[in-house]
């Protein structure tokens, strides 16, 4: 499970609202069963959480210039 210290380095993960996904799915299914007719597709957006772990490299404000890319005379 991400976030509980099981991985080293800690991995970056997206946490999805599993309960809400199931709840919304059952609501849609019950509406279809009760109406007896097929329903049109719907789009439901639920919030997700990005947990950035140690496995993700953070971007720097300025590009890093290595010694190899500099011209020396």
C-alpha positions in Angstrom: 0.0 0.0 0.0 1.5 3.4 -0.9 2.0 5.7 1.9 2.6 3.2 4.6 6.3 2.9 4.4 6.3 -0.5 2.5 8.4 0.8 -0.4 11.8 2.4 -0.4 12.0 4.9 -1.9 8.4 5.9 -1.2 6.5 5.6 -4.5 4.3 8.3 -6.0 0.7 7.2 -6.2 -2.8 8.4 -7.2 -5.4 7.8 -4.5 -8.9 7.2 -6.0 -12.1 7.3 -3.9 -13.0 3.6 -4.2 -16.1 3.8 -2.0 -17.5 6.7 -4.1 -16.7 4.9 -7.4 -18.6 1.9 -6.2 -21.5 4.0 -4.8 -22.0 5.9 -8.0 -21.8 2.7 -10.0 -24.6 1.1 -8.0 -26.7 4.2 -8.2 -26.5 4.1 -12.0 -27.2 0.4 -12.1 -30.3 0.7 -9.8 -31.7 3.5 -12.0 -31.3 1.4 -15.1 -32.9 -1.7 -13.4 -35.8 0.4 -12.0 -36.6 2.1 -15.3 -36.3 -1.1 -17.3 -34.6 0.8 -20.1 -31.0 1.2 -21.2 -29.5 4.4 -20.0 -27.2 6.8 -22.0 -23.6 6.9 -21.0 -22.7 9.5 -18.3 -19.5 11.0 -17.2 -18.9 11.4 -13.4 -15.8 13.1 -12.1 -14.7 12.3 -8.6 -11.7 13.9 -6.9 -8.4 12.1 -6.8 -5.3 12.8 -4.7 -1.7 12.7 -6.0 0.7 11.7 -3.3 4.2 12.6 -4.5 6.7 10.2 -3.0 10.5 10.0 -3.0 10.4 8.2 -6.3 9.4 11.4 -8.2 12.1 13.8 -9.2 11.1 17.3 -8.5 11.6 19.9 -11.2 14.1 22.6 -10.6 13.3 26.3 -11.3 16.4 26.6 -13.5 17.9 24.0 -15.8 21.1 22.3 -14.5 24.2 22.9 -16.6 26.7 20.2 -16.3 30.5 20.8 -16.6 30.5 18.6 -19.8 28.3 21.0 -21.7 30.4 24.1 -21.1 33.0 25.1 -23.7 36.4 25.3 -22.1 39.4 26.7 -23.9 
